[in-house]
């Protein structure tokens, strides 16, 4: 009599929301992470993060950044730094020390946040302004006059 529509219960994962790289548990990394893929951090990271994709900080992950910029951020571990993202989710085991700027925010019971949340209509992550090719083309040698 009543039929459940299962096709709408699970949203399709787009290519931007897939994990393409993992920083494993026990790995300590200092530097910067940038690009268009998705990254999962299970180890310790210190530096800068600017991703066009998904950033997941797993339960064993510890991230220390002045600022984290990503399309989506899921925190199940610890983040010390400000987060700017289209979507931010703090899981029950997640801990964030820093301010969050986002268009969509979700949290689970038990999550920890020491900072402020600022909700915006739209977020400019600054990725669209980067040119795909160099702005100045290198000079080509004229070998015909040799």
RATABEL-V803124 format. One record per run of one state. SS is the DSSP state (@ for helix, = for strand, . for the rest). FROM is the first residue (numbers start at 1). TO is the last residue. If there is no record, write none. Layout:
SS_FROM_TO / SS_FROM_TO
This chain:
._1_5 / @_6_8 / ._9_14 / @_15_17 / ._18_20 / =_21_23 / ._24_27 / =_28_35 / ._36_38 / =_39_41 / ._42_43 / =_44_51 / ._52_53 / =_54_57 / ._58_61 / =_62_75 / ._76_77 / =_78_90 / ._91_94 / =_95_97 / ._98_99 / =_100_107 / ._108_111 / =_112_114 / ._115_116 / =_117_119 / ._120_142 / @_143_145 / ._146_146
